[in-house]
Amino acid sequence: MNPEQMAELFRPELERELAHLRADSAGTAEARRPVELDQQSVGRLSRMDAMQNQAMANAVDARRQSRITAIEAALARMAEGEFGYCESCGEPIPFKRLELDPTFTQCVACRSG
């Protein structure tokens, strides 16, 4: 299978994942907003708990945003006809490697080296 065929195979999967990640990010926006420090309305332990939950939500969203960036880059490579080629050596990336993660940008040899 050539890189162009692989791009057509993986494009729908990447577009679905991207839509899902964006929806998840939008759905957790409330959990990531700054915690109010009004001591009259919320006790100290409740604020600490809210701040810990916010930190966890921010960490999850940071990983989500990283994946979004990788998917957008893969889709851009598809649009430019560069998908499936190693960014280091220019050789085609094997199908099995892209099957693991279509956002990979290097072949095994270049990634290991």
C-alpha positions as CSV (number, residue, x, y, z in Angstrom):
1,M,0.0,0.0,0.0
2,N,1.5,3.3,-1.0
3,P,1.5,6.5,1.2
4,E,-1.4,8.1,-0.7
5,Q,-3.6,5.0,-0.2
6,M,-2.6,4.9,3.5
7,A,-3.6,8.6,3.8
8,E,-7.1,7.8,2.4
9,L,-7.4,4.9,4.8
10,F,-6.3,6.8,7.9
11,R,-8.0,10.2,7.2
12,P,-11.5,9.3,8.4
13,E,-10.1,7.7,11.6
14,L,-8.0,10.8,12.3
15,E,-10.9,13.2,11.6
16,R,-13.2,11.2,13.9
17,E,-10.6,11.2,16.7
18,L,-10.0,14.9,16.2
19,A,-13.7,15.7,16.5
20,H,-14.0,13.6,19.6
21,L,-11.0,15.2,21.3
22,R,-12.3,18.7,20.5
23,A,-15.7,17.8,21.9
24,D,-14.1,16.4,25.1
25,S,-12.0,19.5,25.5
26,A,-15.0,21.8,25.2
27,G,-16.9,19.6,27.6
28,T,-14.3,20.0,30.3
29,A,-13.8,23.7,30.0
30,E,-15.8,24.3,33.2
31,A,-13.5,22.0,35.2
32,R,-10.5,23.8,34.0
33,R,-11.6,27.4,34.8
34,P,-9.8,29.2,37.6
35,V,-10.9,28.3,41.2
36,E,-12.5,31.2,43.1
37,L,-10.8,31.9,46.3
38,D,-13.7,33.5,48.1
39,Q,-13.3,32.2,51.7
40,Q,-16.8,33.2,52.6
41,S,-18.5,30.9,50.2
42,V,-16.2,27.9,50.1
43,G,-14.1,26.3,52.9
44,R,-10.3,25.8,52.7
45,L,-10.5,22.0,52.1
46,S,-13.2,22.5,49.4
47,R,-11.0,25.0,47.7
48,M,-8.0,22.7,47.9
49,D,-10.0,19.9,46.4
50,A,-11.3,22.2,43.7
51,M,-7.8,23.3,42.9
52,Q,-6.6,19.7,42.7
53,N,-9.4,18.8,40.4
54,Q,-8.6,21.8,38.2
55,A,-5.0,20.8,38.0
56,M,-5.9,17.2,37.0
57,A,-8.4,18.5,34.4
58,N,-5.6,20.9,33.0
59,A,-3.1,18.0,32.8
60,V,-5.6,15.8,30.9
61,D,-6.4,18.7,28.6
62,A,-2.7,19.3,27.9
63,R,-2.3,15.7,26.8
64,R,-5.5,16.1,24.7
65,Q,-4.2,19.3,23.1
66,S,-0.9,17.5,22.3
67,R,-2.8,14.8,20.5
68,I,-4.9,17.3,18.7
69,T,-1.8,19.0,17.4
70,A,-0.3,15.7,16.2
71,I,-3.5,14.8,14.4
72,E,-3.8,18.3,12.8
73,A,-0.2,17.9,11.6
74,A,-0.9,14.4,10.1
75,L,-4.0,15.8,8.3
76,A,-1.9,18.7,7.0
77,R,0.7,16.2,5.7
78,M,-2.1,14.3,4.0
79,A,-3.3,17.5,2.3
80,E,0.3,18.3,1.1
81,G,0.9,14.8,-0.1
82,E,3.6,14.2,2.5
83,F,1.8,11.7,4.7
84,G,3.5,8.3,5.2
85,Y,7.0,9.5,4.5
86,C,9.7,9.8,7.1
87,E,10.5,13.4,8.0
88,S,14.2,12.4,8.5
89,C,15.2,10.1,5.7
90,G,12.2,10.6,3.3
91,E,11.6,6.9,2.9
92,P,8.0,5.5,3.2
93,I,6.9,4.7,6.8
94,P,5.8,1.0,6.9
95,F,2.0,0.5,7.0
96,K,2.3,-1.5,10.3
97,R,4.0,1.4,12.0
98,L,1.3,3.9,10.8
99,E,-1.4,1.4,11.8
100,L,-0.2,1.7,15.4
101,D,-0.4,5.5,15.2
102,P,-1.0,7.4,12.0
103,T,0.5,10.5,13.5
104,F,4.0,9.0,13.5
105,T,6.4,11.1,11.4
106,Q,9.5,8.8,11.4
107,C,10.3,5.3,10.3
108,V,11.6,2.9,12.9
109,A,15.3,3.2,11.8
110,C,15.3,7.1,12.2
111,R,13.3,7.0,15.4
112,S,15.7,4.5,17.0
113,G,18.8,6.3,15.7
